[in-house]
């Protein structure tokens, strides 16, 4: 799925958080339908980003 930008395994009520990018709501809906067809996917929650306050940044491994 080329729309998926990142995939994180998390603790809490969700198992996995995906960051995806779709051209429009129709594209997001189509992606959601494809994801629903994956065996083992029980629920999908969509939370559109309204505003990004901090763009991705690279942290050097040495700084950790």
matplotlib code that plots the C-alpha trace (Angstrom):
import matplotlib.pyplot as plt

x = [0.0, 2.0, -0.3, 1.2, 4.0, 4.7, 3.5, 3.9, 3.0, 1.6, 0.2, -3.3, -6.6, -5.1, -2.5, -1.1, -1.1, -0.6, 0.2, -1.2, -1.5, -4.4, -5.2, -8.7, -11.5, -12.4, -8.9, -8.9, -12.2, -10.8, -7.8, -10.0, -12.0, -8.8, -7.5, -10.9, -10.3, -7.1, -7.6, -7.3, -8.2, -11.2, -11.7, -10.3, -10.4, -9.6, -8.4, -7.5, -4.7, -6.1, -2.7, 0.9, 2.8, 6.1, 7.3, 9.4, 13.0, 16.0, 17.7, 21.2, 21.7, 24.7, 22.4, 20.4]
y = [0.0, 3.0, 5.4, 4.1, 6.5, 4.8, 1.9, 1.8, -1.0, 0.7, -0.1, 0.8, 0.3, 0.1, -2.4, -0.5, 3.2, 3.9, 7.3, 7.4, 10.1, 10.2, 12.6, 13.2, 11.7, 9.3, 8.0, 7.7, 5.8, 3.4, 2.8, 2.1, -0.5, -2.2, -2.3, -3.8, -6.7, -7.7, -10.9, -10.1, -6.4, -6.0, -2.2, 0.9, 4.3, 7.4, 10.6, 13.2, 15.6, 19.2, 20.9, 19.7, 21.6, 19.8, 18.2, 15.1, 15.5, 13.2, 12.6, 11.3, 7.9, 9.3, 11.8, 9.1]
z = [0.0, -1.2, 0.8, 4.0, 5.2, 8.6, 10.7, 14.5, 16.9, 20.0, 23.4, 24.4, 22.8, 19.3, 18.1, 15.2, 14.1, 10.4, 9.0, 5.5, 2.8, 0.4, -2.4, -1.2, 0.9, -1.9, -1.9, 1.9, 1.7, -1.0, 1.2, 4.2, 2.1, 1.0, 4.6, 5.9, 3.5, 5.2, 7.3, 11.0, 10.7, 13.1, 13.2, 11.5, 13.1, 11.0, 12.6, 9.9, 10.8, 10.9, 11.3, 11.6, 14.3, 13.9, 10.6, 10.7, 11.7, 11.7, 15.0, 14.6, 16.3, 18.2, 19.9, 21.6]

ax = plt.figure().add_subplot(projection="3d")
ax.plot(x, y, z, "-o")
ax.set_aspect("equal")
plt.show()
